[in-house]
Amino acid sequence: MRTVRAGVLIVALVAAGGCGGRQDQAATDAGGEVTCQVAAETRVGIATGNTGGVYYTMGNAFADQVATATGGTVKATAAETGASVQNIQQLVAGTYAVAFSLADTAADAVNGTGAFTSAQPVAALSRIHTNYTQVVVRTSSGITDVASMRGKRISTGSPKSGTEVIANRLLTAAGLNAESDIQAQRLDLTKTVDGVKDGSIDGFFWSGGLPTPNLTDLFTTSASSVRFIDITPLLPAMQKINPVYEQGAIPAAAYRLAADVPTIVVPNYLLVKNDLDADVACALTKALFDRKDQIAQAAPAAAELSVTTARKTDPVPLHRGAAEALSLLGG
């Protein structure tokens, strides 16, 4: 079982440095031709998200496939994290070499806005799956929309997560202050779902792929006690903040619902530092698509991976190594 301790292991390996034809940290890009061939054995850490979410499931599946795809030259380890904001901060700090992030948080990072006071040196390997904003409330809570969350016990997600960013923006768009108008619970998804089940939490925000394992559990065991709410009336206000927000729908089949649920969606990106060795970036990007089917067996959201849309990461620049990989893949 991979936990945050894996991230600590990666840091220790980085500090140790490489020797004997092996390097425990991907080298800095030296320029020149991109060959996608990694000469020395390289280990990379992948920052994912909460254990009950798709980032964690997909990140572990991707890590498992990297060594196979690269003939053992590149080896990856995935770790549980708080997700998007924290991931980018730790990516830039060198704790991890690869990080999952929501597109809106990634845009904040390159623009030096939101949680970031200056532009961050990150680039994308690829656009990956779509995150669905999933807002769930207890049927007994009386909550019918975001505005009626006033005074309620609401989980806004893990601190420094992409979920927290979206939750706070939705609350603001609905005319609420996240710090004073709700009883904010900044909890990871597992603790959030447990709180909904025992009645200590009235509702929660979650931004994740479909299906999210913890929500599958919730709607399997407590279907009569919970429901989704429609947040799409807040989309125009959200798009004024960031145009990456789009209208979508949670398919009824995702959680065996009676009908589709309209919602707000946002893409996800796989990020690296912009100075990552181009051959490593190329090898990782090729591995993502070459082993797509195997990754999707563990994380169905990976089936959405497409070389056609992989380059659509604006305003985050595509890493030059990733660009070469996508060219080789026909994208």
C-alpha positions as CSV (number, residue, x, y, z in Angstrom):
1,M,0.0,0.0,0.0
2,R,1.4,3.3,-1.1
3,T,1.0,6.2,1.4
4,V,2.6,9.6,1.9
5,R,5.6,7.7,3.3
6,A,6.4,6.9,-0.3
7,G,6.9,10.6,-0.9
8,V,9.3,10.8,2.0
9,L,11.2,7.8,0.5
10,I,11.5,9.7,-2.8
11,V,12.9,12.7,-1.1
12,A,15.5,10.6,0.7
13,L,16.5,9.0,-2.6
14,V,16.8,12.4,-4.2
15,A,19.1,13.6,-1.4
16,A,21.2,10.5,-1.8
17,G,22.0,11.3,-5.4
18,G,22.7,8.9,-8.2
19,C,25.7,6.7,-8.8
20,G,26.8,3.7,-10.7
21,G,24.7,4.4,-13.8
22,R,21.6,5.2,-11.7
23,Q,20.1,8.5,-10.8
24,D,17.3,8.9,-8.2
25,Q,16.2,12.3,-9.5
26,A,15.4,13.1,-13.1
27,A,18.1,15.4,-14.5
28,T,17.5,19.0,-15.5
29,D,16.8,19.5,-19.2
30,A,20.0,20.3,-21.0
31,G,18.4,21.2,-24.3
32,G,19.2,19.5,-27.6
33,E,17.4,16.7,-29.4
34,V,14.7,14.8,-27.6
35,T,15.2,11.0,-28.1
36,C,12.8,9.6,-25.5
37,Q,15.7,7.3,-24.4
38,V,16.6,7.6,-20.7
39,A,20.2,6.5,-20.3
40,A,20.4,6.1,-16.5
41,E,17.9,4.4,-14.2
42,T,15.7,7.1,-12.9
43,R,13.2,7.1,-10.1
44,V,10.3,9.6,-9.9
45,G,7.7,10.4,-7.3
46,I,4.1,11.0,-8.4
47,A,1.9,13.3,-6.2
48,T,-1.7,12.1,-6.5
49,G,-4.6,12.9,-4.0
50,N,-6.9,11.4,-1.4
51,T,-7.0,7.6,-1.2
52,G,-10.7,7.5,-2.1
53,G,-10.3,9.5,-5.2
54,V,-9.4,8.9,-8.9
55,Y,-6.1,10.8,-8.7
56,Y,-4.8,8.2,-6.2
57,T,-6.2,5.2,-8.1
58,M,-4.9,6.4,-11.5
59,G,-1.6,7.6,-10.1
60,N,-0.8,4.2,-8.6
61,A,-1.9,2.5,-11.8
62,F,0.3,4.8,-13.8
63,A,3.3,4.3,-11.5
64,D,2.9,0.5,-11.8
65,Q,3.1,0.7,-15.6
66,V,6.0,3.2,-16.0
67,A,8.7,0.6,-15.4
68,T,7.1,-1.8,-17.9
69,A,6.7,0.9,-20.5
70,T,10.4,2.0,-20.2
71,G,12.0,-1.4,-19.9
72,G,12.8,-0.7,-16.2
73,T,14.8,2.5,-16.9
74,V,12.3,4.8,-15.3
75,K,10.6,3.6,-12.1
76,A,7.8,5.5,-10.4
77,T,6.2,5.6,-6.9
78,A,2.8,7.2,-6.3
79,A,1.9,8.9,-3.0
80,E,-1.2,10.1,-1.3
81,T,-1.4,13.9,-1.0
82,G,-3.9,16.7,-0.4
83,A,-4.1,17.1,-4.2
84,S,-3.8,20.1,-6.6
85,V,-2.5,23.1,-4.7
86,Q,-0.3,21.0,-2.4
87,N,0.9,18.9,-5.4
88,I,2.1,21.9,-7.3
89,Q,3.8,23.4,-4.3
90,Q,5.7,20.1,-3.6
91,L,6.4,19.6,-7.3
92,V,8.1,23.0,-7.5
93,A,9.9,22.2,-4.2
94,G,11.3,19.0,-5.7
95,T,9.5,16.6,-3.4
96,Y,7.8,15.0,-6.4
97,A,8.7,14.9,-10.1
98,V,5.1,14.5,-11.4
99,A,1.8,15.9,-10.1
100,F,-1.9,15.6,-10.8
101,S,-3.7,18.9,-10.8
102,L,-7.0,20.4,-11.8
103,A,-6.8,22.8,-14.7
104,D,-8.0,25.8,-12.8
105,T,-5.4,25.4,-10.1
106,A,-2.7,24.8,-12.7
107,A,-3.7,28.0,-14.5
108,D,-3.5,29.9,-11.1
109,A,0.0,28.4,-10.8
110,V,1.4,29.6,-14.1
111,N,-0.4,33.0,-13.7
112,G,0.7,33.6,-10.1
113,T,-2.9,34.0,-8.9
114,G,-5.2,32.3,-6.4
115,A,-3.1,30.3,-3.9
116,F,0.1,31.3,-5.7
117,T,1.8,34.7,-5.1
118,S,4.1,34.3,-8.2
119,A,4.2,32.4,-11.5
120,Q,5.3,28.8,-10.9
121,P,7.8,27.0,-13.2
122,V,5.5,24.1,-14.2
123,A,4.6,22.5,-17.5
124,A,2.2,19.8,-18.6
125,L,2.8,16.3,-19.8
126,S,-0.8,15.9,-20.9
127,R,-4.4,16.8,-20.4
128,I,-5.9,13.7,-18.8
129,H,-9.4,13.0,-17.6
130,T,-12.3,15.3,-16.7
131,N,-13.2,16.2,-13.1
132,Y,-16.8,16.4,-12.2
133,T,-17.8,18.8,-9.4
134,Q,-19.9,16.5,-7.2
135,V,-21.9,18.3,-4.5
136,V,-23.7,15.9,-2.2
137,V,-26.0,16.7,0.7
138,R,-28.0,14.7,3.2
139,T,-31.6,14.6,2.2
140,S,-32.6,15.6,5.8
141,S,-30.4,18.8,5.6
142,G,-32.9,21.0,3.8
143,I,-30.1,22.1,1.4
144,T,-31.4,22.6,-2.1
145,D,-28.6,24.7,-3.6
146,V,-25.3,26.2,-2.6
147,A,-26.9,29.3,-1.2
148,S,-28.9,27.2,1.3
149,M,-25.7,25.8,2.8
150,R,-25.7,28.9,5.1
151,G,-25.1,27.8,8.7
152,K,-24.7,24.1,7.7
153,R,-21.8,21.7,8.4
154,I,-20.1,21.5,5.0
155,S,-16.9,19.7,4.0
156,T,-14.9,21.8,1.5
157,G,-12.2,19.2,0.9
158,S,-8.7,18.7,2.1
159,P,-6.6,21.9,2.8
160,K,-4.8,23.0,-0.3
161,S,-6.7,20.7,-2.6
162,G,-8.4,21.6,-6.0
163,T,-11.7,20.6,-4.4
164,E,-11.2,23.4,-1.7
165,V,-10.4,25.9,-4.5
166,I,-13.6,25.1,-6.4
167,A,-15.7,24.8,-3.2
168,N,-14.7,28.3,-2.0
169,R,-15.3,29.8,-5.4
170,L,-18.8,28.2,-5.6
171,L,-19.7,29.5,-2.1
172,T,-18.5,33.0,-3.1
173,A,-20.6,32.8,-6.3
174,A,-23.6,31.9,-4.2
175,G,-23.1,34.9,-2.0
176,L,-21.6,33.0,1.0
177,N,-18.3,33.5,2.9
178,A,-16.6,30.1,3.4
179,E,-15.1,31.2,6.7
180,S,-18.2,32.7,8.3
181,D,-21.4,31.6,6.6
182,I,-20.9,27.9,6.8
183,Q,-19.5,25.5,9.4
184,A,-16.6,24.6,7.2
185,Q,-15.0,21.2,7.6
186,R,-11.7,20.9,5.7
187,L,-11.6,17.1,5.5
188,D,-10.3,14.5,3.1
189,L,-12.8,12.5,1.2
190,T,-12.7,9.4,3.5
191,K,-13.4,11.4,6.6
192,T,-16.0,13.5,4.7
193,V,-18.0,10.4,3.6
194,D,-17.8,8.9,7.1
195,G,-19.2,12.2,8.5
196,V,-22.1,12.2,6.0
197,K,-22.9,8.6,7.0
198,D,-23.0,9.4,10.7
199,G,-24.8,12.7,10.3
200,S,-22.0,15.0,11.5
201,I,-21.7,16.6,8.1
202,D,-24.7,18.0,6.2
203,G,-23.0,18.2,2.7
204,F,-19.8,18.3,0.8
205,F,-18.0,19.4,-2.3
206,W,-15.8,16.9,-4.2
207,S,-14.0,17.4,-7.5
208,G,-13.0,14.1,-9.0
209,G,-13.3,11.6,-11.9
210,L,-16.1,9.1,-12.4
211,P,-16.8,7.0,-10.6
212,T,-15.1,8.1,-7.4
213,P,-14.7,5.0,-5.2
214,N,-15.8,6.7,-2.0
215,L,-18.9,8.1,-3.6
216,T,-19.7,4.7,-5.0
217,D,-19.6,3.4,-1.5
218,L,-21.8,6.2,-0.2
219,F,-24.5,5.8,-2.8
220,T,-24.4,2.1,-2.4
221,T,-24.8,2.0,1.4
222,S,-26.8,5.2,2.0
223,A,-28.6,6.0,-1.2
224,S,-31.9,7.0,0.5
225,S,-30.0,9.4,2.8
226,V,-28.1,11.5,0.3
227,R,-28.5,13.3,-3.1
228,F,-26.6,15.5,-5.5
229,I,-27.6,19.1,-6.0
230,D,-27.4,21.0,-9.3
231,I,-24.8,23.8,-9.2
232,T,-24.9,24.8,-12.9
233,P,-26.8,28.1,-12.2
234,L,-23.4,29.3,-10.7
235,L,-21.5,28.5,-14.0
236,P,-21.5,32.0,-15.4
237,A,-20.0,33.4,-12.2
238,M,-17.4,30.6,-12.2
239,Q,-16.5,31.3,-15.8
240,K,-15.7,34.9,-15.0
241,I,-13.1,33.6,-12.6
242,N,-11.7,31.1,-15.0
243,P,-13.0,30.0,-18.5
244,V,-11.8,26.4,-18.0
245,Y,-15.1,25.7,-16.2
246,E,-17.7,24.1,-18.4
247,Q,-21.2,22.5,-18.1
248,G,-21.4,18.8,-17.9
249,A,-23.4,16.0,-16.3
250,I,-22.8,13.1,-14.0
251,P,-24.3,10.2,-15.8
252,A,-26.9,8.3,-13.9
253,A,-24.9,5.1,-14.5
254,A,-21.9,6.4,-12.6
255,Y,-23.6,5.9,-9.2
256,R,-26.9,4.1,-10.2
257,L,-28.9,7.3,-10.0
258,A,-32.4,7.8,-11.3
259,A,-31.2,10.5,-13.7
260,D,-28.2,12.4,-14.9
261,V,-27.1,15.3,-12.7
262,P,-26.1,18.6,-14.3
263,T,-22.8,19.9,-12.9
264,I,-19.7,21.9,-13.6
265,V,-16.7,20.1,-15.0
266,V,-13.0,21.0,-15.3
267,P,-10.1,19.1,-17.0
268,N,-7.1,17.6,-15.2
269,Y,-3.5,17.9,-16.2
270,L,-0.4,15.8,-15.4
271,L,2.3,18.3,-14.5
272,V,6.1,18.4,-14.1
273,K,8.6,21.2,-13.6
274,N,9.3,23.0,-16.8
275,D,13.0,22.2,-16.6
276,L,12.6,18.4,-16.3
277,D,14.9,16.4,-18.5
278,A,13.1,16.2,-21.9
279,D,13.8,12.6,-22.4
280,V,12.3,11.7,-19.1
281,A,9.2,13.8,-19.9
282,C,8.9,12.1,-23.2
283,A,9.3,8.6,-21.8
284,L,6.6,9.3,-19.1
285,T,4.2,10.7,-21.6
286,K,4.6,7.8,-23.9
287,A,4.2,5.4,-21.0
288,L,0.9,7.1,-20.1
289,F,-0.6,6.4,-23.6
290,D,1.2,3.2,-24.4
291,R,-0.2,1.6,-21.2
292,K,-3.5,3.4,-21.2
293,D,-5.6,0.2,-21.4
294,Q,-3.8,-1.3,-18.4
295,I,-4.2,2.0,-16.4
296,A,-7.9,2.1,-17.2
297,Q,-8.4,-1.4,-15.8
298,A,-7.7,0.1,-12.4
299,A,-8.9,3.6,-13.0
300,P,-11.8,3.7,-15.5
301,A,-11.4,7.5,-15.9
302,A,-8.1,6.8,-17.7
303,A,-10.2,5.6,-20.7
304,E,-10.7,9.3,-21.4
305,L,-7.0,9.8,-22.2
306,S,-6.7,10.9,-25.8
307,V,-3.7,12.0,-27.9
308,T,-6.1,14.3,-29.8
309,T,-6.9,16.4,-26.7
310,A,-3.6,15.8,-24.8
311,R,-2.1,19.1,-26.0
312,K,-5.0,21.2,-24.8
313,T,-3.4,22.5,-21.6
314,D,-3.6,26.2,-22.1
315,P,-2.6,28.4,-20.3
316,V,-0.1,25.8,-19.0
317,P,2.7,25.2,-21.5
318,L,3.2,21.7,-22.8
319,H,6.7,20.4,-21.8
320,R,8.9,20.0,-24.9
321,G,9.5,16.3,-24.1
322,A,5.8,15.7,-23.9
323,A,5.3,17.5,-27.2
324,E,7.8,15.2,-28.9
325,A,6.0,12.1,-27.4
326,L,2.7,13.2,-28.6
327,S,4.1,13.8,-32.1
328,L,5.4,10.2,-32.1
329,L,2.0,9.0,-31.0
330,G,0.3,10.9,-33.8
331,G,-1.2,13.7,-31.6
